Amino acid sequence: FLVNNFSPLVSISLQLVFFITTMIEQYESGFLGNFSSALKKIFTLGK
């Protein structure tokens, strides 16, 4: 159980951390171009 669910949990947590950090960076440095590129990065990592 733990072994089977460990890697999905790690990948999900890493994606959450990446998403939060990119959101903070976008919020600090101003938006739309950087935000869309960050979303593209997130979606490509998700696949």
Sequence and secondary structure as in RCSB ss.txt:
>XXXX:A:sequence
FLVNNFSPLVSISLQLVFFITTMIEQYESGFLGNFSSALKKIFTLGK
>XXXX:A:secstr
 HHHHHHHHHHHHHHHHHHHHHHHHHHHH  HHHHHHHHHHHHHHH 
